[in-house]
Amino acid sequence: MPTNSGYENTTRPILLVALGGNALIRKGERGTIEEQLRNLCVPMAQVARLSKKYRIIITHGNGPQVGRLLLQQECCPEIPRLPLEILVAQTQGQIGYMIESTLDNELTEMEGEHQNLIVTVLTYVLVDENDPGFSTPSKPIGPVLRQNYISQLSYPAVKTPLGLRRVVASPKPVTIIEKREIKRLIDTGFIVIACGGGGIAVIRHGRAFQGIDAVIDKDLASARLAAEVGVDVLIIATDVAGAAISYGAPEETFLRKMSVAEGERYLSAGHFPAGSMGPKVEAALQFIKSGGNRAVICSIDSIEEATAGNAGTEVVR
């Protein structure tokens, strides 16, 4: 009986794969659709194989994509501008489509005519309207800014390991609004793509939700979702082999295993910068502290190995 034929499927463990931006756009690329679809083949081939053993949830970032949408609409002032919440929703559909189609191709390549069901869930994430992240924008989005463009900036920007990038408000996720729907879907055999770009940030007004201009960190949203739907293994895939202390210095040390206490100590000491490894480590720590079994930070090329315990930085209690 196919595992995703509509019958309850609650025996296999749940694996959440959080894809970093380099899953779609690699360093030095322009970010064309052709490049993004080609790059997705690497993680999706691994996810296709892992789907034989796990119920799968896929989350993803959207920093480059949503930043480019902002720049595009700023170039055409005669067209009404769309708020950030709408742009995040657009990228959820855009990237969800690319992930679905690439994964479907990889499953077909592996199995021929397959029976897997794949769905993208437009996802709201509740945030606190008084979150300090609104007063101090910190989330890098969009491309690296050219030097001759910097003097014309009308918005905040920060220096990142890649260069100067635009930043927007990034409040912490409180809860995933569609968590029940996502859990029901994975239990009936769907591979679910959710929390795209960290989710659409919303606040409560009475019993209703209202979108707000912000981009939630996708790793923190992934950890929140993982805790709320009972994920067994959280894989945070990025462009480096794992977490390291003294990164980039002569004494750089890659961490194969890291306890929660060590991770908190290294975070406080500034080993994991806020714009790069910091949120990934924070997300892994939060997941383990919330009762999760395993959290691993690894490269996009080693998702399978990390799931098997043979690659990446694993966070332990």
Protein Blocks (a to p, Z undefined) as FASTA:
>chain_A
ZZkgopacfkbccddddddfklmmcghiaoiaklmmmmmmmmmmmmmmmmmmpccddddd
fklmmmmmmmmmmmmmmbccddfklmmmmmmmmmmmmmmmmmmmmmmmmnopafbdcddd
dddddddfkbfklmmgcbdgdjdddfklmmmpcbdcdddfkbccddddddddfbdfklmm
mmmmmmnopacdehehhiaadddehjbccdddddddfklmmmmmmmmnopabdcdddfbf
bdcehehiaklccdfbdcfklmmmmmmnopacfklmmmmmmmmmmmmmnopabdcdddfk
lmmmmmnopgcjdddZZ
